[in-house]
Amino acid sequence: MRQTQTNNFAKLDREDFPQFHGGWVWLVGAGPGAPGLMSLLAYHAMQHCDIVVYDALVNPDILRWVPEGVDKEYAGKRGGKPSPEQKDISLRLIELAKAGKRVLRLKGGDPFMFGRGGEESQTLAKAGVPFRIVPGITAGVGGLAYAGIPATHRDTNHAVIFLTGHDATGKMPANVNWQAIATAAPVIVMYMGDKNLGEIAAALIAAGRPADHPVTIVSNASLPIQSVVSTILSQAGDYVKTHEPPTPAIVVIGHASDWRPLLDWYSPELMENKLG
């Protein structure tokens, strides 16, 4: 039976949220996808900004909450697709802030977790533009939770490594010490790793990672179209080429995924709710 719910969101109107002043840039994490996973500060920023400069990985359903009259400007970057240059995005943020706008830079996941938020805030700081960072739930933690995979578990792993699966050129990162990565933590969580997964798997196996280690690929995490597939490290490259899992995707290497059969809570019935 559906429970009757009382909407108490109006109580937040009395809270002393930080003011969003003109000339400021707020770099805000929108979370892994589901709109309900945004923070209160993120929602507050959306209601008080003059313009939203948003990334490719921001769920369009989130943009429905931007008030009428607020400008929305796309500035997404996707590997292998025509995208604005990062320097141009940063310069645009400075331009808008210098014009006195309240600029909301809305980014998928968390701004500082492979979201180039560090680069953008660094540029703002050098230009003398004040900014605030509003963290978001990153897909490497929140997205895994929606797949029933705990990023850490005391019976499985006391450490986890987060890494990106490609560099600025789109190729496998050349400046990563794969020898160290292979043995440094029982679980590896890789962002944007599907394209180069075959090469990365080969490097990890050559460095001592067991060839039969589980590999789980979580696509469109926390969304109604979420999908989860599994293979093993030695077969991961061929699997991706053959099946082409949807992107964006998170790749999990290690036995954290052993918990999924028991903890797979995000059922098709729950997926019907687009808020998450």
N, C-alpha and C positions, 0 to 999 in steps of 0.2 A: 504494500500500500504506500502511495506517495505521501510523504509527510508534509504538512503545511509549514512553510517557512516564513518567518518574519524578517523583513529587510531592515537591518540595523545599520546599513552603510551610512545613513544620514548622520549618525553619531560622529563620523569622522570629520564632518564639517566644523566641529568645535575644536578639533585638534590643532595644535600650533605647528603646522608644517613649515619648513623653511621657505622663505620667500624666494621666488624665481625672478631675479632682477633683470632688467634689460641690460644687454651687453654681456650677459653670461652665457656659457655653453654648459649644458648638463649632458654628460655622457652616460647613458642609461642602458642597462641590460634588460632586454625584453624576455629573457628566459629561453628555454629550449624549443618552444613552439606554442604550447597550450596557453591561451590568454590568461587563464586563472593562476598561472604561476608567476605572473608579474608581481612586483612589490608595490606596497602602498605609495612609496616615494615615486616610483615609476608612473603610476596612475596620476598622482598629484602633478607631476611634471607635464603630463599630456594635457591636463586641464588648464594649465597656466602658460604654456609656451606660445610663441608667435609663429614658429615654423618647426616642422619635424623633418629632419634629414635622416632617412632610414635606410637600413641595409637590406640585402636580398633575402636574408634568412628571417626577417621579421614577418610573423604571420599576418596576412592581410586582415584577419578578423580583429587583430589588436588595433589596427588603424581606424576601425569603426568608432573607437572611443575618442578620437580626436575631435574636438568641437568644430562646428561649422565656422568657416571664416579663417581657420588656421591653415597655413600653407603646408603642403606635403611635398617633399623633394626626394626623389629616389637617388641613392648613391651607393648602390650595391656592387659588390665584387664577387664574381663566381669564377672559379678556375676553368680555363679553357673557353671562356665566353667574353665578348666585348664588355669591358668594365672601365669605369673612370679610374684615372691614376690616383694613387693614395695622396700624393702631394696636392693634387687639385681638390680633393675632398677636404683636406686640412685647410687649404687656403680659402675655400668656400666658407668653412665654419668661421674663420677669422673675419672674412668680409661681412658676413651676416651679423656677427657680434659687434663689430666696429660700427655697424649701422644702427646699433641700439636694440637689436632683436633679442628676444629670449629664445635661444636656440636649443632645441632638444635633438641631440644626436642619439638616435635609437638604434641599438645594435642587438643582433641575435645573441642569445646566451649571456655571457658576462663580458663586459668591455675589455677586461684585462686578460682573458683566457683565449688566446689566439684570435682576438677580435680587433687587433691593431689600435686598441684604445690607448695603449701606452704611447704609440707613435703620435696619435692625434693630440693627446693631452700635452705631450712634450712640445709639439709645435705651438699649441695654444699658450703654454707657459712662456716660451721664448718670445711670443708676440705680445705678451702682457695682457692676454685675455683671461679673465677669471673663469674658473670652471669648477664643477662638482662631479664626482664619480658616484653613480648609483649602481652598485653591483647587481648582477642578475644570476639566476640559477644556470649554471653551465651544463651543457648537454652531457659532458663526461661524468657527471654525477646525477643530475636530475633525469636526464634521458635514460640512463641505465636503470634508475629506480622504476621508471615506467615499464621497463622490460623485465622487472623482477630480478635485477642483478645488482647486488650491493657492491659499491666500489671498493669497500673494505669489509672484512669480516674476520673476527679473531680466530676462527677455525680454518680460514683459507689464506688470508694475506694481511699482514700488518703494514704493508707498504704498497703503493701504486704509483706508476709513472704515467704522466700525461705528456703526449708529444703530438706533433703535427706530422702528417704523412707526406707533405710536399713543401718545397721551399718557394721562393718568389717566382721561380721559373716554371713551377708546376711539377718539377721532377722530385725524385726521392731526395730528402735532405742530405747534403754532402757533408755538413759540419756536425752530424750526430755521431757519437761514438757508439756504434751498434754493438761492439764487443762488450762495452759496459752496460748498455741498455739490456742486452739479452739476459743478464744474470743479476741485475740490480734489484729487481722487484718481481714477485710472483705474478703480478697482474700489470699489463700494459693497456692503457686506454688511448686510442689513437683517433685524432680528429682528421677528417679529410684524407683518410688513408686508403680508401678503396682503389683509387687509380693506380697507385704504386705498390699495392699489397703484395704482389708476387715477388718483386725485388726486395721489399722489406722482409718478407717471410724468409727468403733465401739468406739474407744477411743475418737474421736472427738465428737461424738454424746453424749456419756456418760458425756463429759465435758461441754455440752451445745450448741454444734453446731447444727443448725437445720437439721433434717433428710432429708428434701427436698431440701437442698442446691444443686445447680447444680454442677456436676462433668464432666469435659471435659478432654479427653485423646487425646493428639496430638502425633502421632507416626511419626518417620522419618521426623521431622520438616525441612522445607525449601527444601526438596528433591522432585523430580518428583513423588515418591511413597508415599508422605505425605498422611496420613489419619487422620480424626478427628471424634471421636464418643463422645456421651454424655449420661449421666445417672444422677441419684441423689445419694446423699451420702449414704442413707440407703440401696441402691441396688448396690453400686459400687463394693463390693467384689464379689457378685454373677455374676455381669456383666463381670468382668475380667475373672473369672473362665470359664464362658460359651463361651465367644467370643474370648478370648486370643488376645487382641490387639497387633500388632507388636511392637517390641522394637528396638531401644531406644524410650522411650516415656516420655512426660512431662504431669503431672496431675495437672489440675487447679480446685481448689475448691472455689466456690463463684460466684458472679454475674458479674464478669468481662466478662464471656463468653456470657452474654446477648447481647453484641455488635456484636457478630459473624454473625448473620443473615444479618446485614447491612454492616459489614466491611469485609466480606469474599471475599477478592480481588484476592487470589491466585487461579485462574481458571485453568482448565485442559489445556487450550491453553497456558497459561503462564508457566505451568509445563513442557512444551516441551523444554524449554531452561534450560539445565543442570547447567548453571552457577548461576541460581537463578532468 
